[in-house]
């Protein structure tokens, strides 16, 4: 079945501008021998303009991926072995301070070879987070004891008491290239968003820029949202991003981005969304499967500036198919799943 499953990518394709703002919506301290995640380091005034300057400076030079060689024990992990590596919940960022948000960090390994740097911002000053081996339970994996402290991370998981006041649940994840996703109260994950899509659906190779550094703003004791900044880097484009994440009955992510080009981009996707679709009910299919439908999303819904709603069911054709819609000032767009009960 895997050879016929494919991803659906939806995004507004626009001509590159110096700055882009957009919003995305998802409906519906440490113990032990390791030192705290927050390390004493060089501090400096920090704000969104700092990340903008970094993105502009990166764009003025050639692309150089931040991918230092992984120790063989991590580089050779397969899917199941990587899943067996778990962040120790008691070492979550801000857990010891009883703050409303906590953060866990994903390790490099398996398919995640790029190094992602992590920082905490407190009182407009930056405190880098260093890798520590005993942040993780490695399960049955044989991982050496002398891992370098500059190993970095692969991404982050954001926790918040979204369903119960006494339980910190996962509400957002940033992992792999520029992929990120969020979940609302009492719901499961649906589509995944990306920071940027470059040359999707063209005869040339699609480019996947990556978030190479994050800055997490330490929340106040009564905070209901978390702000984080990200630096995007790729062969053609760099970018500075600000995410304001507010979990709840509707988890809202306000995203602001400034983009800079190294070279020309033929097709640029702003606010791209990705889902999976194999086959659905009442639709032509080219596979033999006893199940009536297998997919994440049912179709694309677009609300135009005039209030018109456009619905297009997803299909799985034999060849590549691209649909385009010309809409002025769209109010919203997304991929929607109708049925949420498995036995219907």
C-alpha positions as CSV (number, residue, x, y, z in Angstrom):
1,X,0.0,0.0,0.0
2,X,2.8,2.4,0.8
3,X,3.8,2.8,-2.8
4,X,0.4,4.3,-3.7
5,X,0.0,6.6,-0.6
6,X,0.8,10.1,-1.4
7,X,0.9,13.5,0.2
8,X,-1.4,16.4,-0.5
9,X,0.2,19.8,-0.4
10,X,-1.9,23.0,-0.4
11,X,-0.5,26.5,-0.3
12,X,-1.0,29.9,-1.7
13,X,1.6,30.3,-4.5
14,X,2.7,33.9,-4.8
15,X,5.5,36.0,-6.1
16,X,8.2,36.5,-3.5
17,X,7.9,39.7,-1.4
18,X,10.4,41.1,1.1
19,X,8.1,40.3,4.0
20,X,5.1,38.0,4.5
21,X,2.7,37.7,7.4
22,X,0.2,34.9,7.7
23,X,-1.7,33.0,10.3
24,X,-2.5,29.3,10.7
25,X,-5.3,27.7,12.9
26,X,-5.8,24.2,14.1
27,X,-9.5,23.6,15.2
28,X,-11.3,21.6,17.2
29,X,13.6,21.9,36.0
30,X,15.2,19.0,36.1
31,X,16.2,16.3,38.5
32,X,19.1,13.8,38.6
33,X,22.7,14.2,37.7
34,X,22.2,16.3,34.5
35,X,22.4,20.1,34.8
36,X,19.3,22.1,34.0
37,X,18.5,22.7,30.3
38,X,19.0,26.4,30.7
39,X,22.7,27.1,30.6
40,X,24.5,30.2,31.6
41,X,25.9,31.8,28.4
42,X,26.6,35.0,26.6
43,X,23.5,37.3,26.8
44,X,22.4,40.1,24.5
45,X,19.3,42.0,23.8
46,X,17.0,39.9,21.6
47,X,13.8,40.5,19.6
48,X,12.3,39.6,16.2
49,X,14.6,42.1,14.5
50,X,17.5,40.0,15.7
51,X,16.3,37.0,13.7
52,X,15.5,39.2,10.7
53,X,19.1,40.4,10.6
54,X,20.4,36.8,10.9
55,X,18.2,35.7,8.0
56,X,19.3,38.6,5.8
57,X,23.0,37.9,6.6
58,X,22.6,34.2,5.7
59,X,21.0,35.1,2.4
60,X,24.0,37.2,1.4
61,X,26.3,34.1,1.4
62,X,26.2,30.6,0.0
63,X,24.1,27.9,1.5
64,X,25.9,25.8,4.0
65,X,23.8,23.1,5.8
66,X,24.5,22.7,9.6
67,X,24.9,18.9,9.5
68,X,27.9,17.8,11.6
69,X,28.6,14.1,11.5
70,X,26.5,12.0,13.8
71,X,28.0,9.3,16.0
72,X,27.4,6.0,14.2
73,X,25.1,4.7,16.9
74,X,22.7,7.6,16.2
75,X,23.1,7.8,12.5
76,X,22.3,4.1,12.0
77,X,19.0,4.2,14.0
78,X,16.0,2.9,12.1
79,X,12.4,4.0,12.6
80,X,11.6,1.7,15.6
81,X,15.0,2.3,17.3
82,X,14.5,6.1,17.0
83,X,11.1,5.8,18.6
84,X,12.7,4.0,21.5
85,X,14.7,7.1,22.3
86,X,12.5,9.2,24.7
87,X,13.0,12.5,26.3
88,X,12.9,12.2,30.1
89,X,9.7,14.0,31.1
90,X,11.1,15.1,34.5
91,X,13.8,17.1,32.6
92,X,11.3,19.1,30.6
93,X,12.2,22.8,30.2
94,X,10.4,24.9,32.9
95,X,8.9,21.9,34.7
96,X,10.7,22.7,38.0
97,X,9.4,26.3,37.9
98,X,5.8,25.1,37.6
99,X,5.2,27.3,34.5
100,X,2.1,26.8,32.3
101,X,4.2,25.5,29.3
102,X,6.9,22.9,29.1
103,X,9.2,21.9,26.3
104,X,10.8,18.6,25.3
105,X,13.6,18.3,22.7
106,X,13.9,15.6,20.0
107,X,17.4,14.0,19.5
108,X,19.2,13.9,16.2
109,X,19.3,10.5,14.5
110,X,17.4,8.3,12.0
111,X,16.4,10.6,9.2
112,X,16.9,13.8,11.2
113,X,20.6,14.6,10.5
114,X,20.4,18.5,10.5
115,X,21.5,20.1,13.7
116,X,18.9,22.4,15.2
117,X,20.1,24.9,17.9
118,X,17.8,25.8,20.8
119,X,17.8,28.9,23.0
120,X,15.7,30.3,25.8
121,X,14.9,34.1,25.8
122,X,14.4,35.6,29.2
123,X,14.3,39.4,29.8
124,X,15.2,39.9,26.1
125,X,18.5,37.9,26.6
126,X,19.5,34.7,25.0
127,X,20.6,31.6,26.9
128,X,21.7,28.7,24.6
129,X,20.6,25.1,25.5
130,X,23.3,22.5,25.2
131,X,22.8,18.8,24.4
132,X,23.1,16.5,27.4
133,X,23.1,12.7,27.0
134,X,21.0,12.0,30.0
135,X,18.2,14.1,28.8
136,X,17.1,10.9,27.1
137,X,16.1,7.3,27.9
138,X,17.7,5.4,24.9
139,X,15.7,2.2,25.6
140,X,17.4,-0.9,24.1
141,X,19.7,1.2,21.9
142,X,23.5,1.0,22.7
143,X,24.4,4.7,22.8
144,X,28.0,5.7,23.8
145,X,28.4,7.7,27.0
146,X,30.7,10.4,25.5
147,X,28.3,12.2,23.1
148,X,29.5,15.8,22.3
149,X,27.7,18.7,24.0
150,X,27.4,20.5,20.7
151,X,25.5,17.7,19.1
152,X,22.3,19.9,18.9
153,X,18.8,18.7,18.5
154,X,16.3,17.7,15.8
155,X,13.2,19.6,16.9
156,X,10.9,20.4,19.8
157,X,7.7,19.3,21.4
158,X,5.5,21.9,23.3
159,X,3.4,20.7,26.3
160,X,0.4,22.5,27.9
161,X,-2.5,21.4,30.2
162,X,-5.0,21.7,27.2
163,X,-7.4,18.9,28.2
164,X,-6.9,18.7,32.0
165,X,-5.5,21.2,34.4
166,X,-3.3,18.5,36.1
167,X,-1.8,17.0,32.9
168,X,0.6,18.4,30.4
169,X,-0.3,17.2,26.9
170,X,1.5,17.6,23.6
171,X,0.0,20.6,21.8
172,X,2.6,21.4,19.1
173,X,5.6,19.9,17.4
174,X,8.4,21.3,15.2
175,X,10.3,18.4,13.6
176,X,12.0,17.8,10.3
177,X,12.8,20.5,7.7
178,X,10.2,23.3,8.3
179,X,7.3,21.0,9.3
180,X,5.2,21.8,12.3
181,X,1.7,20.9,13.6
182,X,-0.6,21.7,16.4
183,X,-3.6,20.1,18.1
184,X,-6.7,21.5,19.8
185,X,-8.6,20.4,22.9
186,X,-9.9,16.9,22.8
187,X,-8.8,16.3,19.3
188,X,-6.0,14.3,17.5
189,X,-3.5,15.6,15.1
190,X,-4.6,16.3,11.5
191,X,-2.7,18.1,8.8
192,X,0.9,19.3,9.1
193,X,2.0,22.8,8.1
194,X,5.3,23.9,6.6
195,X,7.2,27.1,7.0
196,X,7.7,27.4,3.2
197,X,7.2,25.3,0.0
198,X,9.6,25.8,-2.9
199,X,9.0,24.6,-6.5
200,X,6.3,22.0,-5.6
201,X,4.9,20.1,-8.5
202,X,7.5,21.2,-11.0
203,X,9.7,19.0,-13.2
204,X,12.7,20.2,-11.2
205,X,13.5,18.9,-7.6
206,X,11.4,20.4,-4.8
207,X,13.4,22.2,-2.2
208,X,12.9,21.7,1.5
209,X,14.4,24.6,3.6
210,X,14.8,23.8,7.3
211,X,14.4,25.6,10.6
212,X,18.0,25.6,11.9
213,X,17.6,27.5,15.1
214,X,14.8,28.3,17.6
215,X,14.4,30.8,20.4
216,X,11.8,30.0,23.1
217,X,10.5,33.0,25.1
218,X,10.1,32.0,28.7
219,X,6.4,32.3,29.6
220,X,5.0,34.2,32.6
221,X,3.4,32.1,35.4
222,X,-0.1,33.1,34.1
223,X,0.7,32.9,30.3
224,X,-1.9,31.4,28.0
225,X,0.3,31.6,24.9
226,X,3.9,30.9,24.0
227,X,6.1,32.9,21.6
228,X,9.0,31.3,19.8
229,X,11.2,32.5,17.0
230,X,12.8,30.4,14.2
231,X,15.6,30.9,11.6
232,X,14.8,29.2,8.3
233,X,17.6,28.4,5.9
234,X,17.7,26.7,2.5
235,X,19.4,26.7,-0.9
236,X,17.2,29.5,-2.3
237,X,15.6,31.2,0.6
238,X,16.2,32.2,4.2
239,X,13.6,33.5,6.7
240,X,12.9,34.9,10.1
241,X,9.7,33.5,11.8
242,X,7.7,34.4,14.9
243,X,5.2,31.9,16.2
244,X,2.6,32.9,18.9
245,X,0.9,29.7,20.0
246,X,-2.3,29.8,22.0
247,X,-3.6,26.3,22.9
248,X,-7.3,25.8,23.6
249,X,-10.7,24.7,22.2
250,X,-9.3,26.2,19.0
251,X,-5.5,26.2,19.0
252,X,-4.4,29.3,17.2
253,X,-0.9,29.9,15.8
254,X,-0.1,33.4,14.6
255,X,2.8,33.3,12.2
256,X,4.9,36.2,11.0
257,X,7.7,35.7,8.5
258,X,10.3,37.8,6.7
259,X,11.9,36.0,3.7
260,X,15.1,36.7,1.7
261,X,16.2,35.0,-1.5
262,X,19.7,33.7,-2.4
263,X,18.5,32.9,-6.0
264,X,15.4,32.9,-8.1
265,X,12.4,30.8,-7.0
266,X,9.9,29.6,-9.7
267,X,7.1,28.7,-7.4
268,X,6.8,29.8,-3.8
269,X,4.1,28.3,-1.4
270,X,3.1,30.5,1.6
271,X,1.3,28.7,4.5
272,X,1.5,25.2,2.8
273,X,-0.4,22.4,4.4
274,X,0.3,18.7,4.0
275,X,-2.0,15.7,4.5
276,X,-2.2,12.0,3.4
277,X,-4.8,10.4,1.1
278,X,-4.9,6.8,-0.2
279,X,-8.5,6.4,-1.3
280,X,-12.0,7.5,-0.2
281,X,-15.7,6.5,-0.5
282,X,-17.6,7.2,-3.7
283,X,-14.4,8.0,-5.7
284,X,-12.6,6.2,-8.5
285,X,-9.7,4.3,-7.2
286,X,-7.0,2.2,-8.8
287,X,-6.2,-0.2,-6.0
288,X,-7.7,-3.3,-4.5
289,X,-8.4,-2.6,-0.8
290,X,-11.2,-4.1,1.4
291,X,-11.4,-0.9,3.4
292,X,-14.0,1.7,2.3
293,X,-11.6,4.6,2.8
294,X,-8.0,5.2,3.9
295,X,-6.9,8.8,4.4
296,X,-6.3,11.7,6.8
297,X,-8.3,14.4,4.9
298,X,-11.4,14.2,2.7
299,X,-11.0,17.4,0.7
300,X,-10.0,21.0,0.2
301,X,-12.2,23.8,1.4
302,X,-11.6,27.4,0.5
303,X,-13.6,30.5,1.6
304,X,-13.2,33.4,-0.7
305,X,-13.2,37.1,0.2
306,X,-16.8,37.3,-1.0
307,X,-17.9,34.5,1.4
308,X,-18.2,31.8,-1.3
309,X,-17.1,28.3,-0.1
310,X,-15.3,26.0,-2.6
311,X,-15.2,22.3,-1.9
312,X,-13.0,19.8,-3.8
313,X,-12.9,16.1,-2.8
314,X,-9.4,14.6,-2.8
315,X,-8.6,11.8,-5.3
316,X,-5.7,9.6,-6.0
317,X,-5.1,9.7,-9.7
318,X,-2.6,7.6,-11.7
319,X,-0.5,10.6,-12.6
320,X,0.5,13.9,-11.0
321,X,-2.5,16.4,-10.9
322,X,-2.3,20.0,-9.8
323,X,-5.4,22.2,-9.2
324,X,-5.2,26.0,-9.1
325,X,-7.7,28.5,-7.7
326,X,-7.6,32.2,-8.3
327,X,-9.1,33.9,-5.2
328,X,-8.9,37.5,-4.1
329,X,-8.4,38.1,-0.4
330,X,-9.3,34.5,0.7
331,X,-10.7,34.3,4.2
332,X,-9.5,30.8,4.9
333,X,-8.4,27.5,3.3
334,X,-7.5,24.1,4.5
335,X,-7.9,20.3,4.3
336,X,-10.9,18.9,6.1
337,X,-11.8,15.4,7.4
338,X,-15.5,14.7,7.6
339,X,-15.8,11.3,9.3
340,X,-14.2,11.0,12.7
341,X,-15.7,7.7,13.8
342,X,-13.7,4.7,12.7
343,X,-16.7,2.3,12.4
344,X,-18.8,4.5,10.1
